[in-house]
Amino acid sequence: MSTGDLFPEERFERAAAGPGPLADRMRPAIIEEFVGQEELMGTGAILRRMIEEDQLASVIFWGPPGSGKTTLARLIADKTGSMFMSYSAVTSGSKEMKEVMAAARELRRRSGRRTILFVDEVHRFNKAQQDAFLPYVESGDVILIGATTENPSFEVNAALLSRSKVFVFRPLGADEIRTIVQRAIARDEELNQMGVTADGKTVDYIVSVADGDARRALNALEMAAILVQPDEDGHRTISAGDVRKAVQSKSLAYDKGGEEHYNIISALHKSIRGSDPDASLYWLARMMEAGEDRRFLLRRLARAAVEDVGMADPEALVQAAAARQAFDFVGEPEGDLIIAQLTVYLAMAPKSNALYTAYGRVLRDVRETEARGVPLHIRNAPTRLMRDQGYAKGYEYSHDMPEGLSLHSFFPEEMGERRYYSPSPHGKEREIRERLKELRGKIRRLRERGGERESGGGGEND
């Protein structure tokens, strides 16, 4: 196969059988018309300079859908003096990619011309497929532009990531989406032939349902234009209601298996921890409206009940267990209110991470110190042999001791006394704090006065 077979003159071919979708028709032809990503594409910004000076190195474009990643790749295709190839990881396989890169190496050897390879959805290639790019990127035969909606820290292998510069694309702002929509209404030939107009309120509604996604905004505009009936003069005036019918429901930016899932559950958990019931309900509703598994939410809320509320309100865990049982009994959608109530309860509960912190300290000691034996005096002694070995000898049965307090140390002798749990002054834990302070003070004073005492009774068995 020759390089000519793999490298036709134009990889970004416009549709030959009529105009494409509005979102495709409205892609800017020059950098000056690119909207958004000012920190990357504003005058003098690094990415713009790299494109204008044709000095592009391998890069990863990371950002949400409709933020301009593919549009920018098209602008690079028109601007660069390199051969430009475009593929999607959804439809292209490893064999095809290897053939393209081998041809790119041959092209550079023969003519000195490099190849820019744009791979959309690059995160969909597995590690082995991504590894195949490495020798060609390292040698400079291929300049890779990878576009991804997923966090490249997790989805792009480290070797490829280290050889690429990551540019982060943010969701477009409301004013930027508004500019794109108004430009489409004013300039697009198809919309103009249909006589499409829309007032400011309608444009604002399109902006609100777009959620920072230019493609979603233009799709909503185009669908509404198709559905609305022309008046007697052939004009189509789109209203917010027409857009609402066209899009049916707002599509929330959320991927149950991707980064946004973790971003939003983190926001929910932190809002609960921060005792903000309003923000907690907002993030909860975002997840539920996007179709999140309710049992996942209930599990996460149960974790918050012990991690962030803890002993400041032990009832929180009871409420979490009750909410799970009640939700299973009621089901969706009515059961969603049960989850909402639990969320508000946790947000309003007094907070303490003392138990969470204490258990972390315990685990660190368990994992990092030698596993000492159980002291003989607190071992069980069900047989004569064990008693003869000193098991349970001198054990003080707490219920038989003055004030119900044993003066033993219950840690291995080599460890000495440890203090892991330090109750907070919040909620129920305030009482626990005082109780623990009282107990420790009594034991200290008894030891100072009388030292270790012999048992006043109790069994040798547990």
N, C-alpha and C positions, 0 to 999 in steps of 0.2 A: 504494500500500500504506500503510495507516494504522499509527500507532505501536501500536495495539492488536493488529494482526496479528502484529507482530514481538515484542511484549512480553506474552506470556501471564502470568498471575498467578504461576506457579511454574515456573521453569526446571529446578530440581532435583527432578524428579518421581520419587517412589518407584514401584517396579514395581507395576503394578496386578494382574498375573496371578500372585499368590503372592509369597512372601518372596524377596528377593534373596540373593546370596551372603553368607556369614557376615561377610566383611570389610566389606560395605556395611551390614549390619544392626547392626554394632557401632560404627559411627561415633558419636561422642559428640554429644549434643544441646545441651550447654551447655559453655562454655569451661572450667569447673571440672573437667570430666571429660577434657579433652584431656591426653594423655600424651606427654611428651617435649618437647624444644626449650625447656628451662627458661630459657635465656638470652634467648629471644624471647617466651615465653608465661608465664613466672613472674610472680608478683605484682609489679606495678610495672614490668614489662619494657615496652620501647617499643612492640612490635607489639601486645601485649595492650591497652595503653592506647589505641592508635589504634583498635582494634576496639571496645572498650567505650565509647569516647567518640564513636564514629562519625565519626572524623576521618581516615579512611584516604586516603592519596594513592596514586598509581600505584606499584606494587611488582613486583618479580620474586622469586618463591620458587624458590630453586635448591637442589636436594638430590636424594639417591638415591630410587628407588622405595620406597614404603611408609614414608616419613618424616613424613607428615602434611600434605603440601601441599594436596591436594584436600579432606581433612577440614577443614582450617582455612578453606578457601574456603566450604565448606558452613556453617560457624559464622558466617562473615561474612554470608552470605546471610540467615541467620535474625536477625542482629543489626542490620543496617544499615537506615536509613530510605530508602536509595537503591533505585532499580530495580536488580535483580540479574539478569545474564544469564550463562549458562555455555556455553562452546563448547570443542571440541577441535580443535586444528590438524590432527589426522589426518583428520577427517571434514568440516571446514568449509572453504569456499573464500573467495576474495577478494571475490566478488560479494556473498555473504551477509554478510560482515563489514562491507563498505561500507554496505549497506542498514541494518544494525543501528546503526552509528555515526551515520548520517544521521538515523535515527529518534531516537537519543539526543539529538542536538542539538535536534531539534524538540521533544522532551519537555521539555528544560530551558528552551527559549524560552517554551513555553506555561505550564509549571507551576513552573519553578525547580528541579525535581527532577533530580538527577544519576543517571547510570547507572554501575554497577560491572560491568565486563566481565571475566569470568574466562576466560582462554584456557589450556587445558591443552596441554602439549607445544608451547609457543610457539616453540621453536627450529625446529620443522618448517616454519614459515612462512619463505619466502625474504626477501631484503632488501627487495624491492619491496613484498611483502605487509606486512612490518613497518612500512615507511615510511607505509603507509596509515593507521596508528594516530596518527601524529604530530600532525596538526592538531587532532584531537579531544582528545588527551591534553593538548596545550598550552593549548587553550581551556578545559579543565576540564569539557567536556561528558561525557567518559568518564574514569572511573578504571579503569586497566588493572591487573589482577592476572594476571601471566604466570607459569605454572609450567613449570619445565624441569629435566630431569635432567642437562643439559649445561652446561658452563661458559659463563655468559652473556658473558664477555669475548670468546669466539670465536663464539658462536651468535646473539647478539642484537646488532643493529646499534648503532653508537656513539650515534647521535642518540636512539634510543629508550632506550638504557641510561642516558644522561645525564639523562633526564627521569624516571627511576624509581629507587627505593631498592631495593637488592638485599638480601634476607634469606637467609642461608645456613642450610639445614636439614642437620643431621648425621644419620647413621644412628642409629637408636634403640639404646640400651644394652640389655644383657642383662636388667637389672631392669625396664626399661620394657616390653620385649617380654613378660616374664613376667607383669607386671601386666595387660597386654592379654589374654593367653591365659587367665589365671585368671579375669578378669572375664567373658570369653565363656563359659567353662564354668559359671560361677555364674549368669549373668544371661540368656543367650540362650534364648528360648522354644523354638526349634526343637531345640537341643541338650538342653534340659531334658526335652522331650517324648520324645526318644530315650533318655533316661536316661544321658547321657554323663558319665563320670568319668575322671580321669587323675591318677596319682600324681605326686609331685615329680620323680622321675627322668624320667618321660615329658615333663613340661612343660619340664624342662631340655633334653631332646633337641630338642624343637620350637624352643626358643630358639636352640640351636646351629646348626640348619639354616636358620634365618631370616636370619642375617647382617644383623641390624639392620633388616629389612623386616617391618613389622607385617602387611602384606597377605599376604606369603608364610607367615608364622607361622599366621595364621588360616585360610588356604587348606589348609595341611597338617593342621591340627586338624580342619577340616570334612571333608576327604577321608578321613582316618583313621576319623572317626566313621561315615561312610557305609559304609566297607569292613568294619569290624569286625562280627562276628556278635553279636547280643544273647544274653545268657544266659537261663536258664529264667524269670527274673523280669523279663525285658525290659530289663535294664540293659546298657549298652555300656561296658566298662572298656577304655580305650585304653592300649596299652603302647607303649614306644619302638619295638619291632619293628613294630607296626601302622603307626606314623608313617613308619618307614623304607620299608615296602612302599608306602605311599601316595605318597610323594614320589619313590620310585625312586632318585634320586641327588641330591646336594646341588647346587643351582644357584648357581654362583659369580657374584658381582657383577662383571661384566666385559663391556665393550663394545669389540670389536676396532677399531671406528672412532671411539670416543669418548674422553673424558678419562681414564676408568679404565685404558684401554689404556696411555696415556702415563704415568699415575701408577705403574703396576706395572712397566713396563719401566724407568722411572727408578729405582725401588726396587731392581730387580735389578742395574742398572749400578752404582749407588752402593754396594750391598753387596759387589760384586766389588772395586770401587775401595777399599773399606774393609777388604779382606782378611777378610771374614766368610763362610766357606764354608756355614755353616748357614743364615743369612739368604738367601744367594744361591740355595741349593737350594729354599728355601721359596717365594721369589718366582718362580723358574723353574717349579716345580710348579703354582703358582697359574695361571700363563699357559698351561701345557700342558694342564692339566685343563679349562680354559675353552675349549680348541680353538684356541689361537694357532697361526698358521702357523709350522712348525718352521724353515723357511728364513729367515723374518724373524728368529727368535731366533739362528740361526747367523750371519746378517749382523751383528746387533748385538754378538754375542760377538766376532766378528772385529774389529769396531771397538774394543771394549774391549782387545783384545790389543795394538793399536798405540797407542791413546790413553792407556791407563792402565798398561799393563805396559811396552810400548815396548822400548827397548834394554836395560832392566834384565834382560829375558829374551827375546831375539829368537826363541827356540824357541816362544814363545806363539803367534806368527802361524803358524808351521808346524803347531802343534797345531790351530789353528782351521781351517786349510785341510784338514788330514787328517780332522778331525771332519766337515766338510761332505762330503767324498768318502765317508767310511765310512757316514754317515747315508744318502746316496743309494743306497749299495750294500745296506744292511740294511733301511731303511724303518721305518715305524711298526708296532707300538709299541716293538719292541726297540731301535730306533735312538734312542729318547728317552734311554736310558742313556748313549749316546755324548755327547749334548748335556749331560747332567748331569756327566759326567766332565770335559768341557771347562770347564764352569762352575767346578767345584772347582779345576781346574788354574789357571785365571785368578785365582780368589780367593786361592790360596796362593802365586802367583808374586810375586817382588819387584816393586815398583811404581815407575814413573817416568813423568812426563808431559813430560820434557825435550824429546823429539822433537816432541810435539804443540805445546808452547809455542814451540819454535824455528821450526816451520813457520808458526805464527801470526805471529811477528815478521817472517819473510821475506815473507809475503803482505802484511803492512801496508806494508813498504818498497816492494814491487813495485807496489802499488796507489796509494801516496801520493807516490812520488818519480818524477822524470823517468826515462824508460827510456834509460840511458846506453849508449853503444856498447861492444862487446867490445874490450878492450885489444888493440892490434896484435900484441903478442908472443905472445898465446895464440890468435890466429886461425889457421885452417887456410890453407895456401898451396899449393894444387895446381897453380897456373899461374905462368909467369914474370911476367905482369902483376901478379899479386897479390904476388909476392915483391918486385917493383920498388916496389910501394906500401908496403912495410915490413911486410907480413903475416908473422908468425912470426919477425921479426927479434929476435935476442937471447933466443929461447926457451931455457930451461934444461930439458933432458930429465932428469926426476927420476932415472931409473934410472942415469944416467951421473954423477950428482953425488955428492960425498962424503956418506956416510951416507944416500944416496938422497933427499936433501932439496933441493928447489928453493927459492930465496929470493925468488921472484916474489911479488907480490901478484896474486891472481886476480880481484879486484874491479875494476870500472871505476875509473879514476884519481880521478874526481870524488867517489866515495863513500868512498875511504879503506878502512881495514880495518873490518870489522864482526864482531861476535861474536853469533851467534844461538843456537848449541847449547851448553848448559851441562849436561854429564852429571851425573846424581845419584850419590850414593855407595851406591846400592842394587844388589844383584845383579851381573849381568854388566857393568852400566854403571860399576861401581867401577873395573874394569880399563880400560874405555874412558876414563874420567876421568883415570886416571893416564897412559895412553898419550897422550892429547891434551895433558895438561900437559907431558909430556916432549917431545913434538914442538914445541910452541910455544916451550918454553924453549930448545931447540937452535937453532931458526930465529932467535930473538931474539939469542942469543949469536953465531951465525955472522954475522949482519948487523952486529952491533956490532964484530966483529973485522975483517971483510973487506968489508963492503958488498956491493953487487951484483957478480956475477962473470959472466964470459962463459961461454957454454955449452961444456961439455966434449964435446959430441956430440949425438946425437939427430937426428931427422928434422925436416924443415920441415913435414911432414904429420903429422896425428894418428896 
